[in-house]
Amino acid sequence: MLEHFFQCPYCVGEISMLIDPSVPDQKYIEDCEICCNPIEIQFAVEEGGIISFEAKSIDQ
């Protein structure tokens, strides 16, 4: 598992999440653990490292 830190697009709080590198491309919606707003998460993993990561509000 890879730990990744990012800022919530709503409250700008720092969030930590664990990313499973065995699934190369993922896109899903997860609620912010601070403000509970829905965040669209999308990332790609290659050779055990994160090559792209995006966290945005669902209304963008």
mmCIF file as Biopython writes it, N, C-alpha, C and O atoms, coordinates in Angstrom:
data_model
#
loop_
_atom_site.group_PDB
_atom_site.id
_atom_site.type_symbol
_atom_site.label_atom_id
_atom_site.label_alt_id
_atom_site.label_comp_id
_atom_site.label_asym_id
_atom_site.label_entity_id
_atom_site.label_seq_id
_atom_site.pdbx_PDB_ins_code
_atom_site.Cartn_x
_atom_site.Cartn_y
_atom_site.Cartn_z
_atom_site.occupancy
_atom_site.B_iso_or_equiv
_atom_site.auth_seq_id
_atom_site.auth_asym_id
_atom_site.pdbx_PDB_model_num
ATOM 1   N N  . MET A ? 1  ? 0.850   -1.188 0.000   1.0 0.0 1  A 1 
ATOM 2   C CA . MET A ? 1  ? 0.000   0.000  0.000   1.0 0.0 1  A 1 
ATOM 3   C C  . MET A ? 1  ? 0.894   1.249  0.000   1.0 0.0 1  A 1 
ATOM 4   O O  . MET A ? 1  ? 1.957   1.280  0.619   1.0 0.0 1  A 1 
ATOM 5   N N  . LEU A ? 2  ? 0.426   2.260  -0.708  1.0 0.0 2  A 1 
ATOM 6   C CA . LEU A ? 2  ? 1.129   3.532  -0.779  1.0 0.0 2  A 1 
ATOM 7   C C  . LEU A ? 2  ? 0.313   4.585  -0.052  1.0 0.0 2  A 1 
ATOM 8   O O  . LEU A ? 2  ? -0.892  4.696  -0.275  1.0 0.0 2  A 1 
ATOM 9   N N  . GLU A ? 3  ? 0.949   5.358  0.813   1.0 0.0 3  A 1 
ATOM 10  C CA . GLU A ? 3  ? 0.237   6.446  1.483   1.0 0.0 3  A 1 
ATOM 11  C C  . GLU A ? 3  ? 0.411   7.712  0.654   1.0 0.0 3  A 1 
ATOM 12  O O  . GLU A ? 3  ? 1.519   8.043  0.232   1.0 0.0 3  A 1 
ATOM 13  N N  . HIS A ? 4  ? -0.701  8.418  0.426   1.0 0.0 4  A 1 
ATOM 14  C CA . HIS A ? 4  ? -0.674  9.646  -0.365  1.0 0.0 4  A 1 
ATOM 15  C C  . HIS A ? 4  ? -1.428  10.736 0.394   1.0 0.0 4  A 1 
ATOM 16  O O  . HIS A ? 4  ? -2.507  10.492 0.935   1.0 0.0 4  A 1 
ATOM 17  N N  . PHE A ? 5  ? -0.860  11.928 0.432   1.0 0.0 5  A 1 
ATOM 18  C CA . PHE A ? 5  ? -1.492  13.077 1.086   1.0 0.0 5  A 1 
ATOM 19  C C  . PHE A ? 5  ? -1.957  14.062 0.020   1.0 0.0 5  A 1 
ATOM 20  O O  . PHE A ? 5  ? -1.266  14.283 -0.975  1.0 0.0 5  A 1 
ATOM 21  N N  . PHE A ? 6  ? -3.137  14.654 0.231   1.0 0.0 6  A 1 
ATOM 22  C CA . PHE A ? 6  ? -3.661  15.661 -0.687  1.0 0.0 6  A 1 
ATOM 23  C C  . PHE A ? 6  ? -4.600  16.584 0.075   1.0 0.0 6  A 1 
ATOM 24  O O  . PHE A ? 6  ? -4.981  16.293 1.209   1.0 0.0 6  A 1 
ATOM 25  N N  . GLN A ? 7  ? -4.974  17.702 -0.553  1.0 0.0 7  A 1 
ATOM 26  C CA . GLN A ? 7  ? -5.886  18.662 0.068   1.0 0.0 7  A 1 
ATOM 27  C C  . GLN A ? 7  ? -7.290  18.477 -0.470  1.0 0.0 7  A 1 
ATOM 28  O O  . GLN A ? 7  ? -7.492  18.271 -1.667  1.0 0.0 7  A 1 
ATOM 29  N N  . CYS A ? 8  ? -8.258  18.554 0.430   1.0 0.0 8  A 1 
ATOM 30  C CA . CYS A ? 8  ? -9.665  18.489 0.044   1.0 0.0 8  A 1 
ATOM 31  C C  . CYS A ? 8  ? -9.986  19.721 -0.810  1.0 0.0 8  A 1 
ATOM 32  O O  . CYS A ? 8  ? -9.622  20.834 -0.431  1.0 0.0 8  A 1 
ATOM 33  N N  . PRO A ? 9  ? -10.653 19.548 -1.943  1.0 0.0 9  A 1 
ATOM 34  C CA . PRO A ? 9  ? -11.002 20.700 -2.776  1.0 0.0 9  A 1 
ATOM 35  C C  . PRO A ? 9  ? -12.070 21.610 -2.159  1.0 0.0 9  A 1 
ATOM 36  O O  . PRO A ? 9  ? -12.292 22.717 -2.648  1.0 0.0 9  A 1 
ATOM 37  N N  . TYR A ? 10 ? -12.725 21.159 -1.100  1.0 0.0 10 A 1 
ATOM 38  C CA . TYR A ? 10 ? -13.757 21.959 -0.427  1.0 0.0 10 A 1 
ATOM 39  C C  . TYR A ? 10 ? -13.195 22.719 0.772   1.0 0.0 10 A 1 
ATOM 40  O O  . TYR A ? 10 ? -13.237 23.949 0.810   1.0 0.0 10 A 1 
ATOM 41  N N  . CYS A ? 11 ? -12.666 21.977 1.753   1.0 0.0 11 A 1 
ATOM 42  C CA . CYS A ? 11 ? -12.236 22.609 3.011   1.0 0.0 11 A 1 
ATOM 43  C C  . CYS A ? 11 ? -10.724 22.842 3.077   1.0 0.0 11 A 1 
ATOM 44  O O  . CYS A ? 11 ? -10.239 23.454 4.028   1.0 0.0 11 A 1 
ATOM 45  N N  . VAL A ? 12 ? -9.981  22.368 2.092   1.0 0.0 12 A 1 
ATOM 46  C CA . VAL A ? 12 ? -8.533  22.494 1.976   1.0 0.0 12 A 1 
ATOM 47  C C  . VAL A ? 12 ? -7.790  21.789 3.130   1.0 0.0 12 A 1 
ATOM 48  O O  . VAL A ? 12 ? -6.608  22.044 3.360   1.0 0.0 12 A 1 
ATOM 49  N N  . GLY A ? 13 ? -8.490  20.912 3.839   1.0 0.0 13 A 1 
ATOM 50  C CA . GLY A ? 13 ? -7.836  20.132 4.885   1.0 0.0 13 A 1 
ATOM 51  C C  . GLY A ? 13 ? -6.963  19.055 4.262   1.0 0.0 13 A 1 
ATOM 52  O O  . GLY A ? 13 ? -7.249  18.559 3.172   1.0 0.0 13 A 1 
ATOM 53  N N  . GLU A ? 14 ? -5.883  18.694 4.973   1.0 0.0 14 A 1 
ATOM 54  C CA . GLU A ? 14 ? -4.992  17.656 4.463   1.0 0.0 14 A 1 
ATOM 55  C C  . GLU A ? 14 ? -5.561  16.276 4.778   1.0 0.0 14 A 1 
ATOM 56  O O  . GLU A ? 14 ? -5.937  15.989 5.915   1.0 0.0 14 A 1 
ATOM 57  N N  . ILE A ? 15 ? -5.617  15.435 3.759   1.0 0.0 15 A 1 
ATOM 58  C CA . ILE A ? 15 ? -6.185  14.098 3.876   1.0 0.0 15 A 1 
ATOM 59  C C  . ILE A ? 15 ? -5.102  13.087 3.511   1.0 0.0 15 A 1 
ATOM 60  O O  . ILE A ? 15 ? -4.320  13.307 2.586   1.0 0.0 15 A 1 
ATOM 61  N N  . SER A ? 16 ? -5.067  11.995 4.236   1.0 0.0 16 A 1 
ATOM 62  C CA . SER A ? 16 ? -4.166  10.893 3.942   1.0 0.0 16 A 1 
ATOM 63  C C  . SER A ? 16 ? -5.000  9.714  3.468   1.0 0.0 16 A 1 
ATOM 64  O O  . SER A ? 16 ? -6.039  9.403  4.051   1.0 0.0 16 A 1 
ATOM 65  N N  . MET A ? 17 ? -4.536  9.055  2.399   1.0 0.0 17 A 1 
ATOM 66  C CA . MET A ? 17 ? -5.242  7.869  1.943   1.0 0.0 17 A 1 
ATOM 67  C C  . MET A ? 17 ? -4.229  6.801  1.549   1.0 0.0 17 A 1 
ATOM 68  O O  . MET A ? 17 ? -3.094  7.105  1.180   1.0 0.0 17 A 1 
ATOM 69  N N  . LEU A ? 18 ? -4.656  5.557  1.634   1.0 0.0 18 A 1 
ATOM 70  C CA . LEU A ? 18 ? -3.829  4.441  1.204   1.0 0.0 18 A 1 
ATOM 71  C C  . LEU A ? 18 ? -4.265  4.011  -0.185  1.0 0.0 18 A 1 
ATOM 72  O O  . LEU A ? 18 ? -5.451  3.821  -0.450  1.0 0.0 18 A 1 
ATOM 73  N N  . ILE A ? 19 ? -3.285  3.862  -1.066  1.0 0.0 19 A 1 
ATOM 74  C CA . ILE A ? 19 ? -3.547  3.476  -2.445  1.0 0.0 19 A 1 
ATOM 75  C C  . ILE A ? 19 ? -2.991  2.075  -2.673  1.0 0.0 19 A 1 
ATOM 76  O O  . ILE A ? 19 ? -1.849  1.775  -2.327  1.0 0.0 19 A 1 
ATOM 77  N N  . ASP A ? 20 ? -3.819  1.236  -3.257  1.0 0.0 20 A 1 
ATOM 78  C CA . ASP A ? 20 ? -3.425  -0.137 -3.577  1.0 0.0 20 A 1 
ATOM 79  C C  . ASP A ? 20 ? -2.726  -0.138 -4.936  1.0 0.0 20 A 1 
ATOM 80  O O  . ASP A ? 20 ? -3.382  0.076  -5.955  1.0 0.0 20 A 1 
ATOM 81  N N  . PRO A ? 21 ? -1.409  -0.375 -4.980  1.0 0.0 21 A 1 
ATOM 82  C CA . PRO A ? 21 ? -0.690  -0.326 -6.254  1.0 0.0 21 A 1 
ATOM 83  C C  . PRO A ? 21 ? -0.973  -1.511 -7.183  1.0 0.0 21 A 1 
ATOM 84  O O  . PRO A ? 21 ? -0.501  -1.520 -8.320  1.0 0.0 21 A 1 
ATOM 85  N N  . SER A ? 22 ? -1.729  -2.505 -6.727  1.0 0.0 22 A 1 
ATOM 86  C CA . SER A ? 22 ? -2.023  -3.658 -7.581  1.0 0.0 22 A 1 
ATOM 87  C C  . SER A ? 22 ? -3.119  -3.354 -8.609  1.0 0.0 22 A 1 
ATOM 88  O O  . SER A ? 22 ? -3.322  -4.124 -9.547  1.0 0.0 22 A 1 
ATOM 89  N N  . VAL A ? 23 ? -3.828  -2.229 -8.430  1.0 0.0 23 A 1 
ATOM 90  C CA . VAL A ? 23 ? -4.852  -1.802 -9.400  1.0 0.0 23 A 1 
ATOM 91  C C  . VAL A ? 23 ? -4.299  -0.544 -10.080 1.0 0.0 23 A 1 
ATOM 92  O O  . VAL A ? 23 ? -4.244  0.514  -9.453  1.0 0.0 23 A 1 
ATOM 93  N N  . PRO A ? 24 ? -3.887  -0.640 -11.360 1.0 0.0 24 A 1 
ATOM 94  C CA . PRO A ? 24 ? -3.145  0.453  -11.998 1.0 0.0 24 A 1 
ATOM 95  C C  . PRO A ? 24 ? -3.907  1.761  -12.197 1.0 0.0 24 A 1 
ATOM 96  O O  . PRO A ? 24 ? -3.310  2.829  -12.066 1.0 0.0 24 A 1 
ATOM 97  N N  . ASP A ? 25 ? -5.197  1.718  -12.508 1.0 0.0 25 A 1 
ATOM 98  C CA . ASP A ? 25 ? -5.986  2.935  -12.738 1.0 0.0 25 A 1 
ATOM 99  C C  . ASP A ? 25 ? -7.276  2.857  -11.937 1.0 0.0 25 A 1 
ATOM 100 O O  . ASP A ? 25 ? -8.015  1.876  -12.025 1.0 0.0 25 A 1 
ATOM 101 N N  . GLN A ? 26 ? -7.542  3.901  -11.152 1.0 0.0 26 A 1 
ATOM 102 C CA . GLN A ? 26 ? -8.764  3.910  -10.353 1.0 0.0 26 A 1 
ATOM 103 C C  . GLN A ? 26 ? -9.435  5.278  -10.418 1.0 0.0 26 A 1 
ATOM 104 O O  . GLN A ? 26 ? -8.774  6.312  -10.522 1.0 0.0 26 A 1 
ATOM 105 N N  . LYS A ? 27 ? -10.759 5.257  -10.354 1.0 0.0 27 A 1 
ATOM 106 C CA . LYS A ? 27 ? -11.562 6.484  -10.297 1.0 0.0 27 A 1 
ATOM 107 C C  . LYS A ? 27 ? -12.790 6.164  -9.459  1.0 0.0 27 A 1 
ATOM 108 O O  . LYS A ? 27 ? -13.522 5.218  -9.750  1.0 0.0 27 A 1 
ATOM 109 N N  . TYR A ? 28 ? -13.013 6.962  -8.412  1.0 0.0 28 A 1 
ATOM 110 C CA . TYR A ? 28 ? -14.165 6.735  -7.547  1.0 0.0 28 A 1 
ATOM 111 C C  . TYR A ? 28 ? -14.471 7.996  -6.741  1.0 0.0 28 A 1 
ATOM 112 O O  . TYR A ? 28 ? -13.712 8.964  -6.789  1.0 0.0 28 A 1 
ATOM 113 N N  . ILE A ? 29 ? -15.559 7.986  -6.016  1.0 0.0 29 A 1 
ATOM 114 C CA . ILE A ? 29 ? -15.954 9.117  -5.166  1.0 0.0 29 A 1 
ATOM 115 C C  . ILE A ? 29 ? -15.843 8.677  -3.715  1.0 0.0 29 A 1 
ATOM 116 O O  . ILE A ? 29 ? -16.318 7.609  -3.327  1.0 0.0 29 A 1 
ATOM 117 N N  . GLU A ? 30 ? -15.198 9.538  -2.920  1.0 0.0 30 A 1 
ATOM 118 C CA . GLU A ? 30 ? -15.015 9.270  -1.497  1.0 0.0 30 A 1 
ATOM 119 C C  . GLU A ? 30 ? -15.313 10.557 -0.733  1.0 0.0 30 A 1 
ATOM 120 O O  . GLU A ? 30 ? -14.947 11.644 -1.182  1.0 0.0 30 A 1 
ATOM 121 N N  . ASP A ? 31 ? -15.969 10.442 0.411   1.0 0.0 31 A 1 
ATOM 122 C CA . ASP A ? 31 ? -16.268 11.620 1.227   1.0 0.0 31 A 1 
ATOM 123 C C  . ASP A ? 31 ? -15.031 12.086 1.978   1.0 0.0 31 A 1 
ATOM 124 O O  . ASP A ? 31 ? -14.240 11.272 2.454   1.0 0.0 31 A 1 
ATOM 125 N N  . CYS A ? 32 ? -14.867 13.405 2.080   1.0 0.0 32 A 1 
ATOM 126 C CA . CYS A ? 32 ? -13.776 13.981 2.851   1.0 0.0 32 A 1 
ATOM 127 C C  . CYS A ? 32 ? -13.946 13.575 4.310   1.0 0.0 32 A 1 
ATOM 128 O O  . CYS A ? 32 ? -15.048 13.647 4.855   1.0 0.0 32 A 1 
ATOM 129 N N  . GLU A ? 33 ? -12.858 13.150 4.939   1.0 0.0 33 A 1 
ATOM 130 C CA . GLU A ? 33 ? -12.931 12.731 6.339   1.0 0.0 33 A 1 
ATOM 131 C C  . GLU A ? 33 ? -13.053 13.917 7.290   1.0 0.0 33 A 1 
ATOM 132 O O  . GLU A ? 33 ? -13.299 13.734 8.482   1.0 0.0 33 A 1 
ATOM 133 N N  . ILE A ? 34 ? -12.882 15.137 6.769   1.0 0.0 34 A 1 
ATOM 134 C CA . ILE A ? 34 ? -12.986 16.333 7.609   1.0 0.0 34 A 1 
ATOM 135 C C  . ILE A ? 34 ? -14.352 17.014 7.442   1.0 0.0 34 A 1 
ATOM 136 O O  . ILE A ? 34 ? -15.060 17.235 8.424   1.0 0.0 34 A 1 
ATOM 137 N N  . CYS A ? 35 ? -14.722 17.347 6.184   1.0 0.0 35 A 1 
ATOM 138 C CA . CYS A ? 35 ? -15.961 18.106 5.956   1.0 0.0 35 A 1 
ATOM 139 C C  . CYS A ? 35 ? -17.102 17.266 5.377   1.0 0.0 35 A 1 
ATOM 140 O O  . CYS A ? 35 ? -18.218 17.764 5.231   1.0 0.0 35 A 1 
ATOM 141 N N  . CYS A ? 36 ? -16.840 16.017 5.052   1.0 0.0 36 A 1 
ATOM 142 C CA . CYS A ? 36 ? -17.834 15.055 4.555   1.0 0.0 36 A 1 
ATOM 143 C C  . CYS A ? 36 ? -18.369 15.340 3.149   1.0 0.0 36 A 1 
ATOM 144 O O  . CYS A ? 36 ? -19.326 14.689 2.729   1.0 0.0 36 A 1 
ATOM 145 N N  . ASN A ? 37 ? -17.790 16.284 2.411   1.0 0.0 37 A 1 
ATOM 146 C CA . ASN A ? 37 ? -18.209 16.531 1.034   1.0 0.0 37 A 1 
ATOM 147 C C  . ASN A ? 37 ? -17.630 15.457 0.117   1.0 0.0 37 A 1 
ATOM 148 O O  . ASN A ? 37 ? -16.556 14.922 0.393   1.0 0.0 37 A 1 
ATOM 149 N N  . PRO A ? 38 ? -18.342 15.132 -0.983  1.0 0.0 38 A 1 
ATOM 150 C CA . PRO A ? 38 ? -17.857 14.092 -1.896  1.0 0.0 38 A 1 
ATOM 151 C C  . PRO A ? 38 ? -16.722 14.595 -2.791  1.0 0.0 38 A 1 
ATOM 152 O O  . PRO A ? 38 ? -16.821 15.665 -3.393  1.0 0.0 38 A 1 
ATOM 153 N N  . ILE A ? 39 ? -15.644 13.809 -2.871  1.0 0.0 39 A 1 
ATOM 154 C CA . ILE A ? 39 ? -14.473 14.143 -3.678  1.0 0.0 39 A 1 
ATOM 155 C C  . ILE A ? 39 ? -14.316 13.071 -4.753  1.0 0.0 39 A 1 
ATOM 156 O O  . ILE A ? 39 ? -14.364 11.877 -4.460  1.0 0.0 39 A 1 
ATOM 157 N N  . GLU A ? 40 ? -14.130 13.505 -5.995  1.0 0.0 40 A 1 
ATOM 158 C CA . GLU A ? 40 ? -13.829 12.557 -7.061  1.0 0.0 40 A 1 
ATOM 159 C C  . GLU A ? 40 ? -12.317 12.329 -7.069  1.0 0.0 40 A 1 
ATOM 160 O O  . GLU A ? 40 ? -11.537 13.259 -7.276  1.0 0.0 40 A 1 
ATOM 161 N N  . ILE A ? 41 ? -11.926 11.099 -6.844  1.0 0.0 41 A 1 
ATOM 162 C CA . ILE A ? 41 ? -10.520 10.708 -6.781  1.0 0.0 41 A 1 
ATOM 163 C C  . ILE A ? 41 ? -10.188 9.926  -8.050  1.0 0.0 41 A 1 
ATOM 164 O O  . ILE A ? 41 ? -10.923 9.017  -8.435  1.0 0.0 41 A 1 
ATOM 165 N N  . GLN A ? 42 ? -9.088  10.280 -8.693  1.0 0.0 42 A 1 
ATOM 166 C CA . GLN A ? 42 ? -8.629  9.531  -9.856  1.0 0.0 42 A 1 
ATOM 167 C C  . GLN A ? 42 ? -7.111  9.474  -9.805  1.0 0.0 42 A 1 
ATOM 168 O O  . GLN A ? 42 ? -6.449  10.494 -9.616  1.0 0.0 42 A 1 
ATOM 169 N N  . PHE A ? 43 ? -6.559  8.264  -9.976  1.0 0.0 43 A 1 
ATOM 170 C CA . PHE A ? 43 ? -5.108  8.138  -9.965  1.0 0.0 43 A 1 
ATOM 171 C C  . PHE A ? 43 ? -4.665  6.956  -10.808 1.0 0.0 43 A 1 
ATOM 172 O O  . PHE A ? 43 ? -5.447  6.066  -11.142 1.0 0.0 43 A 1 
ATOM 173 N N  . ALA A ? 44 ? -3.376  6.981  -11.139 1.0 0.0 44 A 1 
ATOM 174 C CA . ALA A ? 44 ? -2.757  5.894  -11.897 1.0 0.0 44 A 1 
ATOM 175 C C  . ALA A ? 44 ? -1.470  5.497  -11.194 1.0 0.0 44 A 1 
ATOM 176 O O  . ALA A ? 44 ? -0.740  6.344  -10.679 1.0 0.0 44 A 1 
ATOM 177 N N  . VAL A ? 45 ? -1.205  4.200  -11.180 1.0 0.0 45 A 1 
ATOM 178 C CA . VAL A ? 45 ? -0.015  3.644  -10.542 1.0 0.0 45 A 1 
ATOM 179 C C  . VAL A ? 45 ? 0.754   2.844  -11.589 1.0 0.0 45 A 1 
ATOM 180 O O  . VAL A ? 45 ? 0.171   2.108  -12.385 1.0 0.0 45 A 1 
ATOM 181 N N  . GLU A ? 46 ? 2.078   3.005  -11.566 1.0 0.0 46 A 1 
ATOM 182 C CA . GLU A ? 46 ? 2.921   2.252  -12.491 1.0 0.0 46 A 1 
ATOM 183 C C  . GLU A ? 46 ? 4.208   1.854  -11.772 1.0 0.0 46 A 1 
ATOM 184 O O  . GLU A ? 46 ? 4.848   2.690  -11.134 1.0 0.0 46 A 1 
ATOM 185 N N  . GLU A ? 47 ? 4.582   0.601  -11.872 1.0 0.0 47 A 1 
ATOM 186 C CA . GLU A ? 47 ? 5.800   0.077  -11.256 1.0 0.0 47 A 1 
ATOM 187 C C  . GLU A ? 47 ? 5.891   0.428  -9.772  1.0 0.0 47 A 1 
ATOM 188 O O  . GLU A ? 47 ? 6.963   0.783  -9.281  1.0 0.0 47 A 1 
ATOM 189 N N  . GLY A ? 48 ? 4.779   0.330  -9.067  1.0 0.0 48 A 1 
ATOM 190 C CA . GLY A ? 48 ? 4.754   0.553  -7.626  1.0 0.0 48 A 1 
ATOM 191 C C  . GLY A ? 48 ? 4.752   1.992  -7.175  1.0 0.0 48 A 1 
ATOM 192 O O  . GLY A ? 48 ? 4.854   2.255  -5.976  1.0 0.0 48 A 1 
ATOM 193 N N  . GLY A ? 49 ? 4.639   2.952  -8.108  1.0 0.0 49 A 1 
ATOM 194 C CA . GLY A ? 49 ? 4.617   4.364  -7.749  1.0 0.0 49 A 1 
ATOM 195 C C  . GLY A ? 49 ? 3.437   5.080  -8.382  1.0 0.0 49 A 1 
ATOM 196 O O  . GLY A ? 49 ? 2.935   4.655  -9.423  1.0 0.0 49 A 1 
ATOM 197 N N  . ILE A ? 50 ? 2.995   6.156  -7.763  1.0 0.0 50 A 1 
ATOM 198 C CA . ILE A ? 50 ? 1.869   6.947  -8.273  1.0 0.0 50 A 1 
ATOM 199 C C  . ILE A ? 50 ? 2.395   7.844  -9.397  1.0 0.0 50 A 1 
ATOM 200 O O  . ILE A ? 50 ? 3.310   8.638  -9.179  1.0 0.0 50 A 1 
ATOM 201 N N  . ILE A ? 51 ? 1.815   7.719  -10.602 1.0 0.0 51 A 1 
ATOM 202 C CA . ILE A ? 51 ? 2.258   8.553  -11.721 1.0 0.0 51 A 1 
ATOM 203 C C  . ILE A ? 51 ? 1.309   9.727  -11.985 1.0 0.0 51 A 1 
ATOM 204 O O  . ILE A ? 51 ? 1.705   10.713 -12.607 1.0 0.0 51 A 1 
ATOM 205 N N  . SER A ? 52 ? 0.061   9.626  -11.516 1.0 0.0 52 A 1 
ATOM 206 C CA . SER A ? 52 ? -0.862  10.761 -11.598 1.0 0.0 52 A 1 
ATOM 207 C C  . SER A ? 52 ? -1.885  10.642 -10.475 1.0 0.0 52 A 1 
ATOM 208 O O  . SER A ? 52 ? -2.259  9.543  -10.067 1.0 0.0 52 A 1 
ATOM 209 N N  . PHE A ? 53 ? -2.329  11.795 -9.984  1.0 0.0 53 A 1 
ATOM 210 C CA . PHE A ? 53 ? -3.323  11.828 -8.908  1.0 0.0 53 A 1 
ATOM 211 C C  . PHE A ? 53 ? -4.131  13.104 -9.053  1.0 0.0 53 A 1 
ATOM 212 O O  . PHE A ? 53 ? -3.567  14.180 -9.248  1.0 0.0 53 A 1 
ATOM 213 N N  . GLU A ? 54 ? -5.454  12.990 -8.957  1.0 0.0 54 A 1 
ATOM 214 C CA . GLU A ? 54 ? -6.339  14.154 -9.019  1.0 0.0 54 A 1 
ATOM 215 C C  . GLU A ? 54 ? -7.463  13.968 -8.009  1.0 0.0 54 A 1 
ATOM 216 O O  . GLU A ? 54 ? -8.075  12.903 -7.930  1.0 0.0 54 A 1 
ATOM 217 N N  . ALA A ? 55 ? -7.724  15.010 -7.245  1.0 0.0 55 A 1 
ATOM 218 C CA . ALA A ? 55 ? -8.841  15.023 -6.298  1.0 0.0 55 A 1 
ATOM 219 C C  . ALA A ? 55 ? -9.607  16.315 -6.551  1.0 0.0 55 A 1 
ATOM 220 O O  . ALA A ? 55 ? -9.067  17.406 -6.366  1.0 0.0 55 A 1 
ATOM 221 N N  . LYS A ? 56 ? -10.880 16.195 -6.979  1.0 0.0 56 A 1 
ATOM 222 C CA . LYS A ? 56 ? -11.643 17.397 -7.298  1.0 0.0 56 A 1 
ATOM 223 C C  . LYS A ? 56 ? -13.064 17.275 -6.774  1.0 0.0 56 A 1 
ATOM 224 O O  . LYS A ? 56 ? -13.558 16.180 -6.504  1.0 0.0 56 A 1 
ATOM 225 N N  . SER A ? 57 ? -13.710 18.435 -6.637  1.0 0.0 57 A 1 
ATOM 226 C CA . SER A ? 57 ? -15.114 18.433 -6.221  1.0 0.0 57 A 1 
ATOM 227 C C  . SER A ? 57 ? -15.938 17.832 -7.336  1.0 0.0 57 A 1 
ATOM 228 O O  . SER A ? 57 ? -15.565 17.933 -8.505  1.0 0.0 57 A 1 
ATOM 229 N N  . ILE A ? 58 ? -17.046 17.210 -6.998  1.0 0.0 58 A 1 
ATOM 230 C CA . ILE A ? 58 ? -17.842 16.544 -8.017  1.0 0.0 58 A 1 
ATOM 231 C C  . ILE A ? 58 ? -18.604 17.519 -8.911  1.0 0.0 58 A 1 
ATOM 232 O O  . ILE A ? 58 ? -19.163 17.104 -9.926  1.0 0.0 58 A 1 
ATOM 233 N N  . ASP A ? 59 ? -18.640 18.796 -8.561  1.0 0.0 59 A 1 
ATOM 234 C CA . ASP A ? 59 ? -19.334 19.786 -9.395  1.0 0.0 59 A 1 
ATOM 235 C C  . ASP A ? 59 ? -18.387 20.561 -10.298 1.0 0.0 59 A 1 
ATOM 236 O O  . ASP A ? 59 ? -18.796 21.556 -10.895 1.0 0.0 59 A 1 
ATOM 237 N N  . GLN A ? 60 ? -17.124 20.133 -10.416 1.0 0.0 60 A 1 
ATOM 238 C CA . GLN A ? 60 ? -16.170 20.808 -11.304 1.0 0.0 60 A 1 
ATOM 239 C C  . GLN A ? 60 ? -16.307 20.291 -12.710 1.0 0.0 60 A 1 
ATOM 240 O O  . GLN A ? 60 ? -15.588 20.737 -13.605 1.0 0.0 60 A 1 
#
